[in-house]
């Protein structure tokens, strides 16, 4: 840094940090398209679930810190074209911060709930 930057309060190496972050990811598999074009199988699906659960276990880095998957919630349809729109099912997963007056420091500071009232033909599978 130079004197001009110091007057503005800017110095080298000053970075903001987030001590704990909770990320939510949503994904889709089109069984109809997979069957029709790629031959995606139940074995492939099992490998995908395992990969999502363990995706950070064998690739730790300083940039990801202690990033890890804590919960995998799958909505499985008994029809290739689906039994319900995905956004309706994703809205059934709620994440609530328990102590609203304190910053979160771990996954235990959150409560994850899934509304089990889903349309006929949809099964909820929870892993982890």
C-alpha positions as CSV (number, residue, x, y, z in Angstrom):
1,X,0.0,0.0,0.0
2,X,1.1,3.6,-0.4
3,X,0.3,6.7,1.7
4,X,-2.5,7.7,-0.6
5,X,-4.3,4.4,-0.2
6,X,-3.7,4.4,3.6
7,X,-5.5,7.8,3.8
8,X,-8.5,6.2,2.3
9,X,-8.3,3.3,4.7
10,X,-7.3,0.9,2.0
11,X,-4.4,-1.5,2.8
12,X,-3.1,-4.6,1.3
13,X,-4.2,-7.9,2.7
14,X,-7.4,-6.6,4.3
15,X,-10.1,-9.0,3.4
16,X,-13.6,-9.6,4.7
17,X,-14.3,-13.1,5.8
18,X,-17.4,-15.1,6.4
19,X,-16.7,-17.4,9.4
20,X,-19.5,-19.8,8.5
21,X,-21.7,-20.1,5.4
22,X,-24.5,-22.5,4.6
23,X,-25.0,-23.3,0.9
24,X,-28.1,-24.8,-0.7
25,X,-27.8,-26.5,-4.0
26,X,-30.7,-27.8,-6.2
27,X,-30.4,-30.2,-9.1
28,X,-32.5,-32.1,-11.5
29,X,-32.3,-35.3,-13.4
30,X,-34.7,-35.8,-16.3
31,X,-35.3,-39.6,-16.3
32,X,-37.2,-39.4,-19.6
33,X,-34.3,-37.5,-21.3
34,X,-31.6,-39.6,-19.7
35,X,-33.3,-42.9,-20.8
36,X,-33.9,-41.5,-24.3
37,X,-30.5,-40.1,-25.0
38,X,-27.7,-41.2,-22.6
39,X,-28.7,-44.5,-21.1
40,X,-28.4,-43.1,-17.6
41,X,-29.2,-46.1,-15.3
42,X,-30.1,-46.7,-11.6
43,X,-26.4,-47.6,-11.1
44,X,-25.4,-44.1,-12.5
45,X,-28.0,-42.6,-10.1
46,X,-26.5,-44.4,-7.1
47,X,-23.0,-43.2,-8.1
48,X,-24.3,-39.6,-8.4
49,X,-25.9,-39.7,-4.9
50,X,-22.6,-41.1,-3.5
51,X,-20.6,-38.4,-5.3
52,X,-22.8,-35.6,-4.0
53,X,-22.5,-36.8,-0.4
54,X,-18.7,-37.2,-0.6
55,X,-17.8,-34.5,-3.1
56,X,-15.5,-32.5,-0.8
57,X,-14.0,-35.4,1.1
58,X,-11.2,-36.1,-1.3
59,X,-10.5,-32.6,-2.5
60,X,-9.9,-30.3,0.4
61,X,-8.3,-27.0,-0.3
62,X,-7.6,-23.7,1.5
63,X,-10.3,-22.0,-0.7
64,X,-13.0,-24.4,0.4
65,X,-12.0,-24.7,4.1
66,X,-14.1,-27.3,5.7
67,X,-16.8,-27.4,3.1
68,X,-18.9,-30.5,3.3
69,X,-22.3,-31.9,2.4
70,X,-24.5,-32.2,5.4
71,X,-27.8,-33.4,3.9
72,X,-29.0,-34.7,0.6
73,X,-32.8,-34.7,0.0
74,X,-34.1,-36.4,-3.0
75,X,-37.6,-36.3,-4.5
76,X,-38.0,-39.5,-6.5
77,X,-40.9,-39.8,-8.9
78,X,-42.5,-43.0,-9.9
79,X,-43.1,-41.6,-13.4
80,X,-40.3,-40.7,-15.9
81,X,-42.1,-37.4,-16.6
82,X,-42.5,-36.6,-13.0
83,X,-45.5,-36.4,-10.6
84,X,-45.0,-32.8,-9.5
85,X,-43.3,-29.6,-10.5
86,X,-39.8,-29.3,-9.0
87,X,-40.3,-25.8,-7.6
88,X,-43.2,-27.1,-5.5
89,X,-41.1,-29.9,-4.1
90,X,-38.0,-27.6,-3.4
91,X,-40.3,-25.2,-1.5
92,X,-41.0,-28.1,0.9
93,X,-37.4,-27.9,2.2
94,X,-37.0,-25.2,4.8
95,X,-33.8,-24.0,6.5
96,X,-34.2,-22.0,9.7
97,X,-31.5,-20.3,11.7
98,X,-32.0,-21.2,15.4
99,X,-30.4,-18.3,17.3
100,X,-31.4,-15.3,15.2
101,X,-29.5,-12.9,17.5
102,X,-26.1,-14.7,17.1
103,X,-24.1,-15.4,13.9
104,X,-24.1,-19.0,12.9
105,X,-20.9,-21.0,13.5
106,X,-21.9,-24.5,12.5
107,X,-24.5,-26.6,10.9
108,X,-26.0,-27.2,14.3
109,X,-27.1,-23.5,14.3
110,X,-29.7,-24.4,11.7
111,X,-32.8,-26.6,11.6
112,X,-33.6,-28.2,8.2
113,X,-37.1,-29.5,7.8
114,X,-38.9,-31.2,5.0
115,X,-42.7,-31.0,4.6
116,X,-43.6,-34.7,4.0
117,X,-46.9,-33.8,2.4
118,X,-46.0,-34.6,-1.2
119,X,-48.2,-35.6,-4.1
120,X,-48.9,-39.3,-4.8
121,X,-46.0,-40.9,-6.7
122,X,-43.3,-38.8,-5.1
123,X,-41.0,-40.4,-2.5
124,X,-38.6,-38.4,-0.3
125,X,-35.2,-39.9,0.3
126,X,-32.9,-38.3,2.9
127,X,-29.2,-39.1,3.2
128,X,-26.5,-38.1,5.7
